[in-house]
């Protein structure tokens, strides 16, 4: 059994997103198995604990809140490299390069997880579409080069696997391993205290989202859809919905302005403590996910594990993550009218969709994911191939 896996990531605490959550949760579960997963990450305000190794970093000027770590291996890790059996890169960028170099120099198998399509963030680097298109091509070429250098690539969904094979052109062995959800944390629960603490009225249905407020997430579409939903419900004498958004990011000011223009009394809660997130999910009547760039959509899994149905764009991995008619509904991306109608349908069918979420809940657990990836680690460590 593999006892030591070194994880390298460009995203870690205090930043809260799907990658951070996955790395942290997998690490915790790996330790429950009696194993260790030291992690290398960009230094920040976060105070590292045992086997957490920050490296020097600088703010990334094009994406607020992201820090770029130096592509190096900390001395504390390299001095004990005889114990490491597998190297796992959760990024293709600076610290992914460090992981690749560390694996090669010590003849260790390299596993790389495809968390995010780099091309989706090209617009942060350039203002003009012609330049953006060029950056996207470069990003895709770079991804191909990086993942071709791994012994095994993991994707959190079959959709992401197809993208890597067909669009990026990766020929390395690829296995699908869900990011998984901490079922001990995310579950149905009473939410009266949460609603009271944040001033969320009990007589209005709550439609919401939590996550990074980035332009790539399509949250303007959600605000427009809730404005239309408000008109639909008002015309039918129904209680108006309350839009609730957790998280923060570079698009927040624009989103708040858009909500005001629609006359929505939307609640922007900012970054919530991780302990509060389960209550947010459980308090929502519907979770809305318009993002077209997900490789799985961890927040959608967390919502479903909490018994809250998801209305998601029918694109990318969300077409796979959300089982239409069972755990939620889909709408055609860009069609805010259809988005609003599906939100209304989800509110009307809330009890049935909640039952569907709870029925699927046992399949979403992170323990299943960690057991699966541990077997893959062992296969690589023993024979340098994947069974």
N, C-alpha and C positions, 0 to 999 in steps of 0.2 A: 504494500500500500504506500502510495506517495505521501510523504510526511511534510515536505517543505516546497512551497510554490511561491516564487517572488512575483508580485503584481506591480506593474508600472502603469500609472494613470496621469493624465494631464488635468484631470478634474477630481477634486477631493474636498473634504470639509475645509472651511465652513460653507462652501458653495453647495447648494442643495439642488440636485437634478437627478435624472434617471441613472446616469453613469456613477455618480457618487454613491447613490443609494445601493446600486447593484454591487459595486466593489466592497462597500462597507458591510452589507448584509452577507455576501458570499464569504467574506473574511471571518465574520462572526460564526457562521455555520461551519466553516472549515475547522475552526478551532474547537467546536463542539465534537467534531470527529476525532479529536486528539491530535490534530495536525496544526501547522503554522503557515500563515500567509503574510510575510512581511510585505509592506506596501511602500512604494516610492512615489512621491507626489511633489508638486510645486510648493515651496514654502509660502506661508501666508500668516494670517493672524491666529490660525488654529495651532493649539499647543499639542504636539505629537505625544502619543502614548508609546508603550512598548512595541517594538517591531514596526513603528511608523517612521519613515525616513524622508524628511523634506529635503529638497535640493533648492539651490538658489533660483529665484524666479523674478520676472518683471511683469508689470501689467501689459496685457495685450491691447494695443491702442485701438483696434478695430472692433472689439467686442467687450463691452463693459462687464466687469466682474470676472473675466477670465484671465488667468495668469499663465505665462509661458515659462515653463521650467527649463533649466539647462539640461542638455542631453547627456547626463553623466550618471554614473552609478555611485551612490554614497559609499564612503570608505567602510562604514559600519556593516554594510551588506557585503561588499566585495571581500572583506577580510574573513567573512565566514562562508564564502561561496561553496565550500565543500559540502555543505548541508543542503543546498538548493538542488532540486531534482528537475523542476520544470519552471520556465519563465513564461509569464502571461502578460501580454501587452493589451491594455484597454484603450489604446490610442495609437494612431499611426504617426503622430507628430513627435515633438522633441523627446519626450520620455519613452515613446515607442521606439525611437532610434536607439536610445540607451538600452532598452530591453533587448533589442535585436543584437546590439554589439556584445552585451553581457552573455547572451545565449551562445553566440558564435564563439566567443573567446574561451568559453568553458565547455563547449561541446554539449550543450543542453538543448532539449527540444523547446521550440518557441510556439506558443499558442497566442493567437491574436483574436480579439473580439471586435466585430464590426458593429459599433454602437450608433454611429452617425454618418450619413452621407456628406462628405466634406463639401461637395459641389453645392449643396443647399445653402451654404453660408457665403457664397461668393459675393453676393450683393453688399456685404459688409465691407468689402475691400475696394469696391469701385462704384462710381455713381452712374456709369453708362452701360447700357445693355451689351454693346459690342465688347467692351472690356470684360464685363461679367461673364459673357459666353466663353471668352478665352480663358479666364480663370477657372471656370468649370471644367474645361477640357484638361487643363493642367492638373487640377485637383484629382480628376478621375485617373489620369495617367500615373500620378504619384501613388494613389491608393493601389492601383494595379501592381506597381513595383513593390510597395511595402508588403502587401498581403501575399504576393508570390514568394516572398522570402520567409514566410512562416511554415511550420510543419503542419499546422492545423489552424483553420479559421472557424470561429464560432459566430453564428448569427442568432439573434433572438426570435426570428420568425422565418417561415418558408419564403415569404415575400422578399425579405432582405437577402436570403440566399440566392434567389433567382436574379435579383438586381446585381449581386456580385458576379454571378456567372455570366449573365447575358449583357449587362450594361458596362460593368467595370472590366470584365474579361479575366477573372481570376480562375486559375486552374488548380490551385492548391486544394486538398481535401477540405470540405466545408460540412459542418454538422450544425443542426439547429438545436439550440439549448435556450429555453425561455429564461429571461431574467428572473422570473418568479416574484412572488409577493410574500412578505412576512405575515402569515395567517395568524400568528399570535398577536400581532399589532392591529391589522386591518380586519375588522369584523363589524357586524351590525351592533349598534349601541344606542343608549339614550343620549339625546343631544340638547336637552332643555338648557343646561348650563352653558353650553357653547353658544346657542342662539342668543341667550340673555347677555352673555359677555360681549358679543359683537353687535348687539342691537338688531338682530334679524327677526322681523315680525313673524309670529306664529300663524297668521292667517293668510300668508302669501306663499305660493309655491316657490321653491328655491331652485334656480338653474345656475350652474357654476362650473368653474374650471380652476385648477391650481397648477402652477408650473412657471417656467420662465416666460416673461412677457417680451419675446423677441419677434421681430417682424416676420420671421419665417414660420411662426406658429399660426398665422391667419386669424388672430383674435379679433380683428376688425369685423370679420365675417360673423363672429359670434355676437358682437354687440348689435350689428345690423339685424341679425335674426331675432334677437330678443326684443328689439324695437317692434318688429313685425308681429312677433308672438303677442306682445302687449296689446297691439291693435286687435288681433284676432280674439283674444280673451275678453277685452273690453266690449267688443261688439256683441259678444255672446253672454254678457253679464257675469263673467267669471272673474275671480280674483286675479289681479295683475301679478305677473311673475317678478321676482326680485333677482337681479343678476349679482352673483357673488364671485369675486375673483381673488384667489390667493396667489402669492408669489410676487415677483417684481422683475424688472428688466428694462432694457433701453426703449421699449415701445410704450411704457406705462403712461407717460404724459400724453402721448397721442391717443391712447385708448380712453383715458379719462376725459379728454376733450371731446372725443367722438360720442361717448355716453352722454355728456352734457348736451351736445347738439341734438341728440334724440330725446332729451328730456327724461332720461332714465336715472332713477336714484340708485345707480349701481354702487355696490360696496366693494372697494378695493382694500383688502385686508393686509396687503404686504406679505412679506415672508412670515410664515407661521412657524412656531416651534414644532419640531418633528412630532412631539407628543400630541399636538393639537390636530394634526392632519387626519387621523382616523375619525375624529368628531366632525370635521368639515365634510368629509366624504359621506358620512352617515346622515348628516343634516340635509344634504342636497336631495331634492326630489329627482333631478336628472343631472348627470355630469355631461358636459358638452366638450367635444374634442375636434376642432376644425383643422388641426395641423396636417399638412400634406407631406411632412418630412420624417415621419417616425419609422424606426426600424422595428418597433413593437408597440410602444406607448405604455410605459410603466404606470403612469397615473391612471390610465384606463383600467389596468388590471387591479390597482388599488381600490378604485371606485367599485368595481364589480365584486371584489372580495368583501367590501363593506355593504353589499346588497343594493348598491345604487346603479341603475341602468345607465348606459352610455349612448348618446347620440353622436356619431362620429362621421367625418368625411369618408366617403367610399373611395378611398385611394390609399396606395401604399400599404403598409402593414396593418393600418387600422381596419381595412377590409377583412383582414384575417383575425385580428384580436377581438373585435366585436362581432359576435354571432347574431346577425340581424333576426329579430323576432324572438330571440332567446335571452340574450344579455343586453340588448339594446337595439338601436336602429341606425340605418345609414342614410345619408343624403348625398346628392351630387355636388362635389366641390364647386363653389362659386355661385350656387343657386341659393341665395339667402331665403327666398320664399319657401323652398323645399325644406331648408334647414328649420325654419320656424314651424312648418307643418309637422315635421317629424318630432320636434320638441313637444308640440301639443299632443301628438299621438302618444308619446312616451309618458306624458303626464296622465293621460287617460288610462293607459295600460300599465301604470306604475306597479301595481300589485303583482301582475303576471310576470313582468320583466324582472322584478325583484326576486321572485321565486326562481326564475331562470338563472339569475346571478348566483343565488345561494346553492342551486343544484350543481353549478359548475365550479363552485368555490374550491372544493378539494383538489381540483386539477391545477390550480394556480400557484400552489405553495412553492416557496424557494427551496425547501428541503429536497424536493424532487429534482430541482435543477442542479443543486450542489452535488447530490449523489451521482447524477448523470455525468457532470463535468469531472468529478473525481475518478470515475471509471475511465474517461478519456485520457486524463492525466496519466493514470497507471499504464494504459496501453502504450502511450507514447514513451514513457520512461523505460518500459521493459523492452520494447522492440523498435522504437522510433517510427512506428506506423500506427494507424488507427484501425481498431477492429470494428 
